[in-house]
Each structure stands twice: as structure tokens, then as C-alpha cells.
Amino acid sequence: MKLRRDILLFSAVAISAAAGGWWFLSNRPGAAVDAFHREHRAQQDASAPRLPPADAFRATVCAAGPCVVVEAGGLTFIFGAGQGAAEGIEQLGLMHANIDAVLLPDLALKTVEGLPALAGAGARAGRRQPLKIYGPAGMLSVVDGANLIMSATPQARLAAGLEGEDQGAGGRLVFDSGVVSVRGFGGVERGMGRVYRIDFEGRSLILSGCLALPADIIAAAREVKEPGAVVLAGSERLLGSLSSCIDLPTVAQALSQAKVSASVLLPADPPGTHPLAAAAWREMLSASEPSAPRIGLPGTMIDMSGEKAIVRELRKK
């Protein structure tokens, strides 16, 4: 009994000492400030951009305007530079100093107006080298114009990327890291759009802009097994008039011929511009063949990291 009382007494003393130590540490001078700094650092770490994993292959819609962030093999590409692209990428936690390139599908104002903001966001993230831009014919004048706008901010600069050779039916080799390659199809004449295909470890992703030709979408999928796709499309049914943007039925037919495994549609007139637009787009997509693309709102992701492409939603930070 005496031994048991000694054990209980020792336990009580130990608990009291631990509680007293915790109280002392919590109430010592400067403890509240230290706790604030720890919490602040934890919040910063949680919101800090993360470089893409080396085995990731995914594309995330980053704004209502043309903007898709593609992460492949540790590299990062931005497809399109519409209004709000930089803000959307930052909100999703995908902006960092090592963006590898911007891929412009066409040179329409709504596709390129976000270039200065993208360069500025990269500079704020710590980038010190010019951001490389790839695009269809006439792209150099767009890069020069954007740099002129940013002349007061020397850290934010753009530069035209040096492309590889045109390989005929295999497209033009735009970028090649040895592990990840980017090919361009079409866009050799001014005013025409370009389709891109990104290849990584036997998987392929097709990126098609508003001014793309159906033949270039199909060509990009040639000799590729079940590619994923992110495409822009317009709708004469919704707009009530002819549009320069490729029409939804034409896109659906091209995707069918390309035999894509999963696809995301970026409406040329974003669903947010009209309360009934989203429902109208879904209705039209449900009638398209084969399986309907998912409407791409900011945060929509097509993930090709696994054996099968999956479309899901990425929460904003």
C-alpha cells in the first residue's frame, strides 16, 4: 500500500510540474509574440507555391479567360494569357519563379492581354530571367508590345522562345527537355491559331485555342493513344451570330476523331457572364458525342498522372 501511495504521489507531482512548466512557458514575456510568429510562418508555408512533382502530369484551368497551367515532369507551362490569368494562378498557388514557358494558341487580344500581368507576377515570385513565350506567326510583335508596356518594371520581361524544326506531320518541335516535349500544329500564317501537344512518359495532352482548325486538333492526336484535351469553343446557338471561335459541334467532332480519353471545354463566352449560360452549355455538351467534355471553370483539372485521365476540381487556396 505504501508503495502504491508513493507512486500516486510521484505522479501527482510530475503532473503538477508539467502543468506549471506549460503555464510558465505560455505566460512568460514574449510568449504571445512567439506564438503569433509561429502561426504566421505556418500560414505562409501553407500558402507558398509548390513546385510540381516530377511525376505529375496535369492541366488546371486558372481563369475565365484563356488560361491553363500545365505541370508535366517537374516543368510548368501556361497555355493562354487572358485577363485575370496571373491573379488566378496566384490564387490557386501555382505561380512560382520557375515557369518554363507561356504557350499562346493565337494572338487575339483576349488571349494575350494578360501577358504583362504574368510577367509581373513572375517577378514578384522571384523570377529574374525573361519569361519565354511561344506562339503562332506574328508573336514577336506581341512580345515587343508587352515589354513596352512593362518598360517601367525592368524585372518583368518577356522573350520569344527559340523553337525547333518543323517535322511535317509530326508538328513543329516547340520545346524539348529530354523528358517533356511540346509540339505545335498549325499557326504558320498570321491570324491562324496553333494547337499544342505536350508529351510525357507515353501520355499526351492536346491544348486547342479558340482559332484552332479541326484538322490541326486531329493532326495533334495522330499516332497518340487516348490523349487528354483542353479545348476552347464558341457557340453560334448561344451567341446568335457567327463567331471567329471554333464552334462546339465542330470541336466535338474533332475530339471524336482524335479519340480523346477525357476532355475539358473552355467556353469562349464564359458561363459566368450570364446566369443561364452554364446550364445552356451543359445542355449542349450532353448532346455531343462521344462522352461530353467537362466545362472548365477556374480550378477544374484534368489529371493524367495515372493510367487513366481524370477530371476533377482543385480548391483555391
N, C-alpha and C positions, 0 to 999 in steps of 0.2 A: 504493500500500500504506500509505504514511504517513497519507494522508487517511482511509483506512478505519479504521486503528488509532485515529486521533483521534476518529472518530465513535463507535467502540465504547467508548473511554474516557469520552467525554462521556455516553453512555447509561448506563454503569455508575454514574457519579457522580450522575446525575439520579435513578436508581432508588434508590440509597442514601440520597439526601437525602429522597425521598418517604417511604421506609420509616422513616427516622429521625424525620421530622415526624409521621407517623402514631403511632409509638411514644411520642413526646413528648406528643402531644395525648391519647392514651389513658391515659397514666400520670401526667399532671400532677395536682396536688392538686385534688380535687373532680370529676374526670372521671367516676368511678363514680356519684356522686350525680347529675350532669347526665344521664348515660345512663339512670339509673333514672327521672328525671323525664320524659325524652322518651318512654320506653316507657309510662309511666303515662298521659301525655297521649294517646298513640296508642290505648291501650286504652279510655280514656274517649271519645275521638272515635268509635271503632268501635262502642261500646255505646250512644252517645247516641241518643235517639229522633229519627227523621227525619220531618219534616212530609210529608204525602202530596204527590206531584207533581200539578200542575194538570190533567194529562190522565189520571190514574189513576181507575179505577172497579173496585173490588174489595171483597170481603167476606171477612173472616178469622175463623174460629172461635177464640175466645180462652179458653174454659174448658169443663169438662164440664157445668157449669150453664149456663142460658141466657145466652150472651154472644157477640156477633158485632160486630167492628169493621168499619164500612163507610167506605171512603175514596172520595170522589167529588168531582172538580173542585176539589181542594185542601181540601175540608172533611172532617171526621171525625165520624161518628155511632157511638154504641154501642147496639146492639139487645139489650135484656135486661140485667139486673144481678144474675145469680145468684151463688151462693157461689164465691169464687175468681176473680171477673171481674177485679178490679183487679190481682191478682198475675199472672194470665195475660196481661193486656195489657202489663204491665211486662216480663214475660219475653220477649214477642215484640218488644219495642222499639217498641210502638205508642202508648204513653202519652205525652202532651205537654200543655202548658198551654193549648192552644187547641182542646180538644174542643168541638165545636159543640153537641151535644145528646145526651141519652140517650132512646131510644125504647122505652117499655115496652109489650110486647104484651098483658100482663094484669097483675093485681095480686096474683097468688098469691105466697105467702111465698118460694118457691124462685126466683121471678123478680125480686124486689125486695130480697132480704136483703143483696145486695152494694152497695147504694147508698151507705151511709156510707163503705165502703172506697174506692169510686170517687172520692167527693169528697175523701177524704184523699189519695189518690194524685195527684189533680189539683193539690192544694195543694202537695204535695212537689215536683211538676214545675214549680211557679212560678205556678200559676193564682191570681188574686186576685179574679175575678168569680164569682158563684154559677154552678154548673153547671146548665144548663137541662134540664128533664125534661118529656117529652111522654108522654101515656098515655091510656087509656080512662077512662070515667066513674068518679069516686071517687079519682082520682090525687092530688088535693090533700091528702087526709088522710095518704097515704103519704109525700109530701114533707115535711109538717109533722112526722110521726113520726120520719123520718130526721134532720131538722135538730135535733130534741130530743135524739136520741142523740149528736149531734156538738156539743152546746152548749159543751163544754169546748174545742173547737177552732174558734175563730171564722173561721179562714181557709178551712175546709172547709164550704161551704154549697151547698144546692140551691135551685132556684127553678122554679116552674111556668112553662113556656114559653107565650107568647101565640099561640094558633092562629088560622088564617084562617077563611074562610067554608066552610060545608058546601055543596058543589057537586052534591049529589044523586048521580047515577050516577057522577060523576067523583070521588067521595070528598070528604073534608074536607082542605083545604089546610093542612097542619100547619106546613110550613116552606118558604120560597122565597127563595133568594139571587139570583134572576135568571138563574142558570145551573143550579143544582141545586134540585130541588123534592122535597118529601116529602109524600105524601098518605096519609090514614088511612081505612080502610074498616071499618065496624062499631065495636063497643065503646062504643055510645052508652048502654047500660044497664049498671048495676052488675053485676059478676060475669061480664061478657062480654069476650071477647078482641078485640083490634084487629089488623088486617092493615095493613102499611105497604107503600107502593111508592115507591121512590126513582128519579127520572128524571134522566138526564144525557146531553145530546147525542144524543137519539134512542134511547138504550138504557134499559132498565128492570130493576130488581131488586125482587122481591117478598120480604117478610120476614113469616113467619107463625108465631105462637106456639102454645103448647100448647092454649089455649082458643079458637082461631080456628074460625069457621064455614066450611065448604066454600064456601058461597055468596059469602063475602067474599074468599076466595082467587081465585075465578073473576072476581068483580067487579073486583078489583085488576088483573087481566090484560086486561080489556076494552079493545079498541082499541089494544092494545100488541102489537108484533110480536116474537115469540120472546123473552120475558123470561127472566132467570135467577131462581132462587128459593132461599131458605134457609128451611127449614120444620122445626118441631118436630112429633113424632108419638109416640104411645104404641103399645102392642101388647097387646090382650087375650089373644093367643095366648101371649105371654111372661109376662104378669102373672097370667094365670089368673083374672082377675076384671074387672069393669067399671072403667074409669078415666075421670076427668074430661077427660083429654087426648084430642085427636082421634086416632082410630085409623089405623094405617098404610094399610089398604086405602082408607079414605076420603080420606086425603091423596093417595095415588097416583092415584085417580080425579079429584080436583080438579086436580092438576098436569097430567093428561092433557087435561082440558077447557081448562085455561089455556094449553096448547101451549107449555110452557116449553122452552127450548133446553138448559139444564143446571140441575141442582139438587143441593143438599146437604141431607141429613137429619140433624137433631139428635135422637137418641133421648131420650125422656122419662126412661127408665131407662138412663143412660149405659153403654156396653159395659164400661167398666172396673169396674163393680160386680159382675160375675160373669165368671169365666174363659170360659164358653161363650156369653156374651151376644153378643159381637161376631160370632161365627160364625152364631148364630141370626138376627141382624139381616140379615147378608149373604144368608143363605138366603132370607129373606122378600123382601128387595129384589130378588133375582134373578128372582123370580116376578112382580114388579109390572110393569105396562105404563104408559107406553112405556118408554124406557130408564131403568134404575133410578137413583135418586139415589145419590150417594156418601155414605157415613157420615161425619159431620163430627166429627172429633176435634180437640183444640186444635192449631192450625197448618194445618188444612185451609182452603184458599182457593178461592173462585170468582172468577176474574179476567175482568172484562167490558171491559177496556181496549181489546181488539182487536175485529175484526169478529165473532168468534165467542167465546162464553163458554167458558172452560177451567177445569177443576177440578184443582188441584194442591196440593202440600204446602209450607208455609212453615216453614223451620227456625227453631227458637228461638235467641235469642242467648245 
